Amino acid sequence: MATIVLLVAVFTVIGLFEVPKIVEKRLWRELIVFSFLLVFGFTLSVLLALDVPLPSPARGTRFLMEPILRLLGIHTYYS
């Protein structure tokens, strides 16, 4: 539980430090992207802190890259 509180505190400080600068410069698209990445990172951090099993990003990358590599004639071998 202390880990979750620490995560909330850290991500809140990051948001409070960065968001006013972005709003002051009126960088609305950057604010949307920053907010999305901050929420995504916070969600993953909380899930890891709660020991929720997360899928490996390597499997998704392999799934996306195999057809492209096959089209380019590059053969891959996975165990």
PyMOL commands that set and color helices and strands:
alter all, ss='L'
color gray80, all
select helices_A, chain A and resi 2-24+28-49+57-71
alter helices_A, ss='H'
color red, helices_A
deselect
rebuild
show_as cartoon
